């Protein structure tokens, strides 16, 4: 199918309730100072836009869930809808997506050969894995990180060896370290302690 899809740059929006869509960039126009703007999306009363990013239609979207699973979808498989529509529910686009799970991070990828993924969990665990290990998706998703009981994935970022990681806690404490301080490990591993948490 991909050979018949035009490779173009689109804007992808994802709402807090999990509604997604793609739009061509000509939906947006440059405005001068004092412009009133245009509506970027129409959401339900208790919903709001959480993510907006630019991607190419041939890119792969990596959806990381709170339970530590990874689902993958090509950008051209997202519904192409109007600027004012609310989008379609992601759970209807990803097969075998558990209704009680939640998407924590979305990363567009074109080249899996470069970069590493850094994971962080609610209990302060971090993990670094080559992006290349996530190149082969399965219909029902794959394990991205093994989590301890009661833990959940917070966020995932693409990093290089020159980057630094900054972890922050609810109590306002933080720690900063070089990405390479976390040893690289396999896809279905747990990770190491990134920050020691006290209480809740």
N, C-alpha and C positions, 0 to 999 in steps of 0.2 A: 504493500500500500504506500509505503513511504516515498517511492520513486515518483508517484503521481501527485504528491503534496508539494505545493510551492513553499520553499524555505523562506519565510518572511519573519520579520520581527513583530511581536505582538505584546500587548500589555495583559497580564494575568492578575485577576483580583480574587481573593479568598476572604470570605467573611468569617466572623467569630463562630457562627453556627455551622460553618462548613459548606457554604455555597460558593461555587467556583465558576469562572467564565474567562474567555479570552476575547480580546478586541483588537482590531488593527489600530495602529498608532495615529492614523488620520482622524480618529474620533476626538483627538485632543489637538487643540491649536494653541500657539503661543499668544499670550495676552500682554498688553501693555500695563504700565503702572496704574493702579486704581480699577482694574478689571474686576468684575463680580464673580468670575469663574463659571464653570458648568458642572452639572451633576455627573459624577463619575460612576455612580451605581445606585440602584434603588434597593434598599434593604427593608426587611420586616421591622416592626416597631421595636423589638428588643434585640435586634441584630445590628452589627456595624462592621465596616471593612477592617480587617486585621492585617492583611498582607497585600501589597501591590508591587509587582516587579516586572521587569522587561525580560523576555526570553524569545528564542527562535522556535518556530513550529517543529523543527526536527530535534530540539533538545529533549532530554528526559527529565521528568520531574520526580524527585525523590521525596516521598511522603513518610516522615518518621512519626510514629505514634507513641503515646505515653507508655504503652506496654513494651516498648523496645523493638517493635517490628518495622520493617521497611516495605512500602508499596511503591511501585514504579509505574509511571504513565507518561506516554509521549504527549508533548504540548498540543499537537494537532488533534489529539483525541478529546481535548477539552471542548465543551460546546462554545461555538462562536455566536455570541449573542449581542444584542444592542447595548448601548451605553447605559440605558436606564433600567435594564432588566436586573433581577437579583441574582441570577445564575442558577445552576443545578447543584443538587446535593452531591458532595464528593462520594458519599457512601454508595450511591447508585452507579458511580463510574469505576469504583475499585471492587473487584469481586471478593467475596468472603471477608468483608470489612466488619469487625465486631461492632454492634451498635453502642456498646458501652465504652469503646475506646475513643481517644481524641488525638487529632493531629497536632504535634508539638513543633514541627519544623518542616519547611518545604524548601528544597534546594534544586535549582535548574542546573543541569550538567550536559555539556556537549562532549567533552573529552574525559574519559575515566582514567586516562593514563597519568594525569598530573594531579597533585594535591593529596591531602589527607583529611579525613573527617575527625573532628574532635567532639566527643559526646560529654554531656554533663547531666547528672541525675539529682533528684531532690535530696538525697542523702550525702551529697558531696563527692560522689565517685566520678572520675573522668576516664576517658578512654580515647586512644588515638589509633586509627586504622586506615590503611591506604584506601583511597577512593576506588582503586582498581578492584578491590574485593567485592564491590557492590554492583558490578557491571552486569551480572546475570540475574534478572528478576524471575520470580515465579508467580503464577496466577494468584495464589493466595497470600503472597507476601513472603518475606524471609526474615530471619532473626537478625537484627542489626546490633543488638547488645543484650547480654544476659543480665537480668536485674535481680537483686536480692528481693526476698518477699517483703512487700510493703513499700518498695522503692518505685520510682517512676522516672521516665526520661523527661528532662526539662528543655534541653535545646541541643542542636547540632550545628556545627559551623565547618566550612571548608577553610583549611589553613595551609600555609607553607611552613617550612622549617625556620624561616626568619620571624614568624609571628610570635606574639606573646598571648597568654591566656589570662583573663581577669575574671575571677569568680567572686560573686557577691552574695551575702546571706540576707535573710529577712531582718536580722538584728543590726545590719549595717556594717558588718565585718567584711573584709575582702582579702584576697591573696592574688599575687601576680607571679607568673613563672613562664619560662620559655617553653614553647610547644615541644621541643626536643627533650625536655625533662621528663616527659611521659613516654615510656618506651612503646614502640609500635607493636600491636598485637592483632590477633586474628579477628574475624568477623563475629563469631559467636562467643567471644570472651566477655568477662565481667568488667575489667578495668581496674584502676587503682584509686586510692584515696587522694582526692585533689584538695580537700579542705576538711578539717575536723570540726564537726558541728556540736554545739552544746544544747541540750534540751530539745525543743522542737524547732 
